[in-house]
Amino acid sequence: MLHELKQIVLEYEKARKTGKKTVLATVVNLEGSSYRRPGVRMLLSEDGTMTGAVSGGCVEKEIWRQAQQLFKSAVPLMMTYDGRYRLGCEGILYILLEPFDPGEAFIRKFRQHLQQRKPLKIDCSYESGEGISTTSGTVVDFGDQQLPLRKGYKVVPGGHRFSQELPPCFRLLIIGGEHDAVELSRFAASTGWEVFVVVNPMEEKSISDFPGTEQLIPAIPEELDVSAVDSRTAVVLMTHSFVKDLQYLIALRNCQTAYFGLLGPSSRREKLLGALIEHEPDVADHFMDHLRGPAGLNIGAETPQEIAVSILAEILAVVRQQQPIPLKDKKGSIHH
């Protein structure tokens, strides 16, 4: 996912400032089943820092051991990890290890791409056998430019390919600044989502009040800039004020969101939607149908932390187009 690559790039920049070499590990193929699927990555710094994960923890130690020779030689290699005889893993992972040193041009382009919320494509060339693989490497396609993840690398025809398209980072827009909004912000940030919180300017809140939040937006409904709200954005309306909720609903009525949740009981939702239609009789039916309230799945949540879990679970279910059921009742593979 793009948010994982984003974190990897941020950690690389920190390592580069201190002169530390870094190695990127990418799962490029899988036979059987595994905790995670091809396309997951982790960054290893020679000081022992590891960012990201390619499994539930059983593979990372072996990757670290194999990465030691790359810190010295800067030559890519392929490794496999056979988990069929290890507890919890039932597949064979094919993992590309390569020096991670994309350079300043890549960093600038990557930041620009994140800001513009455009998808990008990643192409990995690799050999199936284990050992040193000088022709293996990764190139990122930004649409108008292709840049490698290590300086000087050029794709060599032939061999195996793993391609992956990453959509823009998922974003959560929380409208409200009470305790439950703080917990929702904290939990959502831990998933890697970009979290933005909207509060009334009179509330005198600061970004430090919302752990993990990328941006705090003090704005009344009439002045809220909704241009950045897109189909990769979930919105949760939780001001605890009927009037404010209505005003923000009116401001967001023309937005196409991935999810739109309303905090509060069903009776409050119906009253809120009735008031919305009264103020905006031309509001689109699809917007009304898209609203979910009470926000969250029925898991018996009571505390702000549990409510946050409930809401995040519903957002994931909606975005991934899943009907929530116990995994023990799911037929076939857990992953698509």
Secondary structure, 3 states (H helix, E strand, C coil): CHHHHHHHHHHHHHHHHCCCCEEEEEEEEEECCCCCCCCCEEEEECCCCEEECCCCCCCHHHHHHHHHHHHHHCCCEEEEEECCCECCECCEEEEEEEECECCHHHHHHHHHHHHHCCCEEEEEEECCCCEECCCCEEEEECCCCEEECECCCCCCCCCEEEEEEECCCCEEEEECCCHHHHHHHHHHHHCCCEEEEEECHHHCCCHHHCCCCCEEEECCHHHCCCCCCCCCEEEEECCCCHHHHHHHHHHHCCCCCCEEEECCCHHHHHHHHHHHHHHCCCCCHHHHHHEECCCCCCCCCCCHHHHHHHHHHHHHHHHCCCCCCCHHHCCCCCCC
